[in-house]
């Protein structure tokens, strides 16, 4: 596992350069830091903080590195370098899509009329928008009563039937 992570780091550094590698590491650090800020220690195992983390890091990666690189880093590399239980794996992949594709514009576009000099929202403002999105569980989320023993075929079917516009979480513990 360490060897695979080292190979990815070397590949990214050689192919895309230090700036790309820096943006990947920066996005990951920001997502972890702000997830802890908003959700304390509730940032793993299917909780809303975990959903925040995946949505936010994908939003940042798309902004800084592009959609393809965000997909390669998060879906192709990360989800396979750190294998999870099916409930975490399919939740993560679904929530990655929310940040990278289906809600990217909602989280990153300006709310003011467009002008040439209007800056994009800061990474902190983007985080606040994602936090507001996550906290509206009545409109923006789908809860599934999974656990670590739920078989893959059940989790996959449930995920595929979940609305693409709603994030997924499976653990209601605070």
C-alpha positions in Angstrom: 0.0 0.0 0.0 2.8 2.4 0.9 4.6 1.5 -2.3 1.5 2.2 -4.4 1.1 5.6 -2.8 4.7 6.4 -3.4 4.4 5.4 -7.1 1.3 7.6 -7.5 3.2 10.6 -5.9 6.1 10.0 -8.2 4.0 9.6 -11.3 2.0 12.8 -10.6 5.2 14.7 -9.9 6.9 13.6 -13.1 3.9 13.8 -15.4 2.1 16.8 -14.1 4.7 18.6 -12.1 5.0 19.7 -8.5 2.2 22.2 -8.8 -0.3 19.5 -9.6 0.9 17.3 -6.7 0.8 20.3 -4.4 -2.9 21.0 -5.4 -3.9 17.4 -4.7 -2.2 17.3 -1.3 -3.6 20.8 -0.5 -7.2 19.8 -1.4 -7.0 16.6 0.7 -5.6 18.6 3.7 -8.3 21.3 3.4 -11.1 18.7 3.1 -9.9 16.9 6.2 -9.3 20.1 8.2 -12.7 21.6 7.4 -14.6 18.3 7.9 -13.1 18.2 11.4 -14.0 21.9 11.9 -17.7 21.3 11.0 -18.2 17.7 12.2 -15.6 17.1 14.9 -14.5 13.4 14.9 -17.6 12.4 12.9 -15.8 12.3 9.5 -15.7 8.7 8.7 -17.7 5.5 8.4 -20.7 6.7 6.5 -21.4 9.9 8.5 -22.4 13.3 7.1 -18.8 14.5 7.8 -17.5 11.8 5.6 -19.9 12.9 2.8 -18.7 16.5 3.3 -15.1 15.5 3.0 -15.6 13.6 -0.3 -17.8 16.2 -1.9 -15.5 19.0 -0.9 -12.2 17.4 -2.0 -13.7 16.6 -5.4 -15.0 20.1 -5.8 -11.5 21.5 -5.0 -9.7 19.0 -7.2 -11.9 19.7 -10.2 -11.4 23.4 -9.7 -7.6 23.1 -9.3 -6.7 20.2 -11.6 -9.7 19.6 -13.8 -12.5 17.0 -13.9 -10.4 14.2 -15.4 -7.6 14.5 -12.8 -10.1 14.7 -10.0 -11.7 11.5 -11.2 -8.4 9.8 -11.6 -7.2 10.7 -8.2 -10.4 10.1 -6.2 -12.2 7.3 -8.0 -9.5 5.4 -9.8 -6.6 5.7 -7.4 -7.9 6.6 -3.9 -10.9 4.2 -3.8 -8.7 1.3 -4.9 -5.6 2.2 -2.9 -7.6 2.2 0.3 -10.2 -0.5 0.0 -13.4 0.0 2.0 -16.4 -2.0 3.0 -19.0 -1.8 0.2 -21.1 0.7 2.1 -18.2 3.1 2.3 -17.0 2.4 -1.2 -20.2 3.1 -3.0 -21.1 6.0 -0.8 -17.7 7.6 -1.5 -18.0 7.1 -5.3 -21.5 8.6 -5.3 -20.5 11.6 -3.2 -17.4 12.2 -5.3 -19.8 12.7 -8.3 -21.8 15.3 -6.3 -18.7 17.5 -5.8 -17.1 16.9 -9.1 -20.1 16.9 -11.5 -23.7 17.3 -10.4 -23.4 20.1 -7.9 -20.0 21.6 -8.9 -21.6 24.8 -10.3 -23.8 25.3 -7.2 -20.7 25.2 -5.0 -18.3 27.2 -7.1 -20.2 29.8 -9.2 -20.6 33.4 -8.2 -24.0 34.3 -6.8 -23.7 37.9 -8.0 -24.3 38.9 -11.6 -21.3 37.9 -13.7 -18.7 40.5 -14.4 -15.2 40.2 -15.7 -13.6 41.0 -12.4 -15.9 39.0 -10.0 -13.7 36.4 -8.4 -14.7 32.8 -7.8 -15.8 32.0 -4.3 -12.8 31.2 -2.0 -12.1 27.7 -0.8 -13.6 28.7 2.5 -16.8 30.0 0.9 -17.0 26.9 -1.2 -16.7 24.8 2.0 -19.5 26.8 3.6 -21.8 26.2 0.6 -21.1 22.5 0.8 -21.7 22.5 4.5 -25.1 24.1 4.0 -25.9 21.6 1.3 -25.0 18.7 3.6 -26.9 20.0 6.6 -30.2 20.2 4.5 -30.8 16.5 4.9 -34.5 16.8 4.0 -33.8 17.9 0.4 -30.2 17.0 -0.4 -29.6 13.5 1.1 -30.4 9.9 0.8 -30.0 7.8 3.9 -29.4 4.0 3.6 -29.5 1.7 6.6 -26.3 -0.1 5.6 -23.5 -1.4 7.8 -20.1 -2.8 7.3 -21.6 -6.3 6.7 -24.2 -5.3 4.1 -23.3 -7.2 0.9 -21.9 -5.4 -2.1 -24.8 -6.3 -4.4 -27.3 -4.7 -2.1 -25.3 -1.6 -1.5 -24.5 -1.2 -5.2 -28.2 -1.6 -6.2 -29.3 1.0 -3.5 -26.6 3.4 -4.7 -27.7 3.1 -8.3 -31.3 3.9 -7.3 -30.3 6.9 -5.3 -30.9 10.3 -6.9 -27.7 11.7 -8.5 -28.5 15.1 -7.0 -28.6 13.8 -3.4 -25.6 12.8 -1.4 -25.5 9.5 0.4 -24.8 8.6 4.1 -25.5 5.5 6.0 -24.5 6.2 9.6 -26.7 8.5 11.6 -24.4 8.5 14.7 -23.3 11.9 15.8 
